[in-house]
């Protein structure tokens, strides 16, 4: 029996946001293009019910662990926790991750700095993960920026890696190859053919992943984990609409993804993939009494 689908909205003079309780999804994020027309900045479906058939985490919160985990699970405190996997790969939190759960809408504020707060409680061993995990997610509009804050607490040691999975689309074209992109990264994680990381970092100078300077995406197709060396993640713009977006985060990495099925680009700000199985990577351990925090900001303006 499905819970009732709920949709809530907030707006200010720059942005208008619609969010669903199913997957805590961003359904619509409106900003004005250079002609003054409102454009939806994310790939979204018209009716909330359509999201029940979605299989690509459109606009959703992805967890408990965004990205891939190898080896059919992980060992924590000398206990092996098996996870749902397909061909040895656990992806985006499992068979039914946070993107496909009903969240509780805790608060909607339409004040000077409007926000929507949602929460989800993930019980011990849901999808195989240890610990009762309580997640709070806030979408907040600050002038021309959308701030997304993921927080989580646990009653026992666990691993956490949350992200938002919006596919950004800055114009009406059916491709993103004309977008201009700059990334705040000097290295990518080397990956096997199944996109699991090898554990090595590779310099991107003079490679197809070198977007240290602003340039057109062209034929580059991304499903790629980049390391970050500052809070600057990306700057991307469309010469068609004149809209530009800048992304910043407190996370150590971003997975940039351009799906083969439709026009859009994801900036999945997060920890490194497969961190539970690669000790050299930044830790994703969350201990009881600590608070996980992923804070990422998406700022929109027009190219001068």
C-alpha positions in Angstrom: 0.0 0.0 0.0 1.6 3.2 -1.1 1.6 6.2 1.2 0.0 9.3 -0.2 2.2 11.3 -2.5 2.7 14.9 -1.3 4.0 17.9 -3.2 5.2 21.1 -1.5 6.4 24.4 -3.0 8.5 27.4 -2.0 9.6 30.4 -4.0 11.3 33.7 -3.8 11.9 36.4 -6.5 14.6 34.4 -8.2 13.7 30.7 -7.8 10.6 28.5 -7.5 11.0 24.9 -6.1 8.6 21.9 -6.0 9.5 18.9 -3.9 7.9 15.5 -3.4 7.9 13.4 -0.3 8.6 10.3 -2.5 12.4 10.1 -2.5 12.6 13.8 -1.2 12.7 14.6 -4.9 13.1 17.9 -6.6 10.4 17.9 -9.2 10.8 21.5 -10.5 13.3 24.3 -10.0 12.4 27.4 -12.0 14.7 30.3 -12.9 14.3 33.0 -15.6 16.3 32.8 -18.8 17.8 35.8 -20.6 14.4 36.6 -22.2 12.7 36.6 -18.8 10.9 33.3 -19.3 10.8 30.8 -16.4 12.7 27.6 -17.2 12.8 24.4 -15.3 16.5 23.8 -14.3 16.0 20.1 -13.7 14.7 17.2 -15.7 11.3 16.5 -14.1 8.1 14.6 -14.7 4.7 16.4 -14.9 2.7 14.4 -12.4 3.9 13.2 -9.0 2.5 9.7 -9.8 4.9 9.4 -12.7 7.8 9.2 -10.3 6.6 5.9 -8.9 7.8 4.4 -12.2 11.1 6.2 -12.3 14.2 4.1 -12.3 17.0 6.7 -12.6 16.5 8.6 -9.3 15.2 11.8 -10.9 15.9 14.6 -8.5 16.1 12.3 -5.5 18.1 11.9 -2.3 20.4 8.9 -2.9 21.5 6.8 0.0 22.5 5.2 2.3 25.5 5.2 0.1 25.6 7.1 -3.2 27.6 5.4 -5.9 29.1 2.0 -6.0 30.3 -0.5 -3.4 32.3 -3.6 -4.4 32.7 -7.1 -3.0 29.0 -7.6 -2.2 29.3 -5.6 1.0 31.8 -4.2 3.4 33.5 -5.0 6.8 33.0 -2.6 9.7 34.3 -3.3 13.2 35.2 -6.8 12.1 31.7 -7.6 11.0 30.9 -8.2 7.3 27.7 -6.6 6.2 26.4 -8.1 2.9 24.6 -5.7 0.6 22.2 -6.2 -2.3 24.4 -6.4 -5.5 24.2 -7.1 -9.1 27.3 -8.7 -10.6 29.1 -7.8 -7.4 28.2 -4.1 -7.5 25.9 -2.4 -4.9 24.6 0.9 -6.4 22.9 3.9 -4.8 21.9 2.3 -1.5 20.5 -1.0 -2.8 17.5 -2.5 -4.2 15.2 0.2 -2.8 17.4 3.1 -1.6 16.4 6.4 -0.2 15.2 7.6 -3.6 12.3 5.2 -3.5 11.2 5.8 0.1 8.5 8.0 1.4 9.9 10.8 3.5 8.2 12.9 6.1 7.7 16.5 5.3 8.7 18.2 8.6 8.4 21.9 7.9 7.7 24.3 5.0 8.5 27.9 5.5 7.7 30.7 3.1 9.6 33.4 5.0 12.4 35.6 3.8 14.6 32.6 3.3 12.1 29.9 2.4 12.9 26.2 3.1 11.5 22.7 3.1 12.6 20.2 5.7 12.1 16.4 5.2 13.3 13.4 7.3 13.6 9.7 6.9 14.4 7.1 9.5 16.3 4.1 8.1 16.1 1.1 10.5 19.1 -1.1 11.5 20.0 -3.5 8.7 17.8 -1.8 6.1 19.4 -2.8 2.8 22.1 -4.5 5.0 23.5 -1.4 6.6 24.1 -1.3 10.4 22.6 1.3 12.7 19.3 3.2 13.0 20.0 6.2 10.8 18.0 9.4 11.0 18.3 11.6 8.0 17.3 15.3 7.8 17.2 17.0 4.5 16.7 20.8 3.9 16.1 22.6 0.7 16.6 26.3 1.2 16.3 29.2 -1.2 18.8 32.0 -0.6 18.3 34.7 -3.2 19.4 33.0 -6.5 20.9 29.9 -4.8 19.4 26.5 -3.8 21.2 25.2 -0.7 20.8 21.4 -0.1 21.8 20.2 3.4 21.9 16.5 4.2 22.4 15.6 7.9 22.4 12.2 9.5 22.8 10.6 12.9 23.2 7.0 13.9 22.9 4.8 17.1 25.9 2.7 16.1 28.9 2.9 13.7 27.8 2.9 10.1 28.8 4.2 6.7 27.0 7.1 5.1 27.3 8.9 1.7 24.3 10.9 0.6 23.8 13.1 -2.4 21.1 14.8 -4.5 20.5 13.2 -7.9 19.0 16.0 -10.0 19.7 16.1 -13.7 20.2 19.7 -14.5 19.0 21.0 -17.9 19.6 24.7 -18.6 17.7 25.0 -21.9 15.2 23.2 -24.2 17.8 21.5 -26.4 17.9 17.7 -26.6 21.7 17.6 -25.9 24.2 19.1 -23.4 27.2 19.0 -25.7 26.9 22.8 -26.3 27.1 23.6 -22.6 30.2 25.3 -21.4 31.7 23.5 -18.4 34.4 24.1 -15.9 35.3 21.7 -13.0 37.2 22.4 -9.8 39.2 19.2 -10.2 42.7 18.1 -11.1 42.2 14.4 -10.7 39.8 11.6 -11.4 39.4 8.3 -9.7 40.7 5.6 -12.0 37.9 3.0 -12.6 37.6 -0.5 -13.9 35.2 -1.1 -16.9 32.4 -1.7 -14.3 33.1 1.8 -13.0 34.4 0.6 -9.6 37.4 2.6 -8.5 40.8 0.9 -8.6 42.0 3.0 -5.7 44.3 5.2 -7.8 43.9 8.9 -8.6 44.8 10.1 -12.1 45.9 13.6 -13.1 43.5 15.0 -15.8 45.9 17.4 -17.4 45.6 17.1 -21.2 43.0 14.3 -21.0 39.4 14.2 -22.1 38.4 14.9 -18.5 40.4 18.1 -18.3 37.8 20.8 -17.7 40.0 22.9 -15.5 39.3 25.8 -17.9 35.8 26.6 -19.2 35.1 24.8 -22.5 32.2 23.1 -24.4 31.3 19.6 -23.2 31.3 18.4 -26.9 31.4 14.7 -27.3 32.6 14.0 -23.7 30.2 11.7 -21.9 30.5 11.5 -18.1 29.9 8.8 -15.5 33.0 9.9 -13.7 34.2 10.5 -10.1 36.3 13.7 -9.8 38.2 14.6 -6.6 37.8 18.2 -5.4 40.6 20.4 -3.9 38.4 23.3 -2.8 34.7 24.0 -2.3 34.3 24.9 -5.9 32.7 22.0 -7.9 31.6 23.3 -11.2 30.4 26.1 -13.4 28.2 25.3 -16.3 26.2 27.5 -18.7 24.0 27.3 -21.8 24.7 29.8 -24.6 21.1 29.1 -25.8 19.3 30.3 -22.6 22.1 32.4 -21.2 21.6 30.6 -17.9 24.7 29.7 -15.8 24.9 27.5 -12.7 27.7 27.3 -10.1 28.1 24.4 -7.7 30.0 24.5 -4.4 30.2 21.8 -1.7 31.9 20.6 1.5 32.3 17.2 0.0 35.7 15.7 -1.2 34.3 14.5 -4.6 31.7 14.9 -7.3 30.4 12.3 -9.7 29.5 14.0 -13.0 27.0 12.0 -15.0 25.4 12.7 -18.4 22.8 10.0 -19.1 22.6 8.4 -22.5 18.8 8.5 -22.5 18.0 12.2 -22.3 19.7 15.6 -22.0 20.8 16.4 -18.5 23.9 16.6 -16.3 24.2 15.5 -12.7 26.7 16.9 -10.2 26.6 14.2 -7.4 28.5 15.9 -4.6 29.6 13.1 -2.2 32.5 11.0 -0.8 34.5 8.7 -3.1 32.8 5.6 -4.4 33.6 2.3 -2.7 35.1 4.1 0.3 34.1 1.3 2.7 36.4 -1.1 0.9 39.4 1.3 0.1 41.0 2.4 3.4 43.1 5.1 1.6 40.0 7.0 0.5 38.5 9.7 2.8 36.5 8.0 5.6 32.7 7.6 5.3 32.4 6.3 8.9 29.7 7.8 10.9 29.9 7.1 14.7 27.1 7.2 17.2 26.9 10.8 18.6 28.4 12.3 15.5 26.5 14.2 12.7 27.1 13.6 9.0 26.9 16.8 6.9 26.7 17.2 3.2 26.1 20.8 2.3 26.0 21.8 -1.4 24.9 25.1 -3.1 23.6 25.5 -6.6 23.7 29.2 -7.7 22.0 30.5 -10.9 22.6 33.6 -12.8 22.8 34.9 -16.4 26.0 34.9 -18.4 27.0 38.6 -18.8 
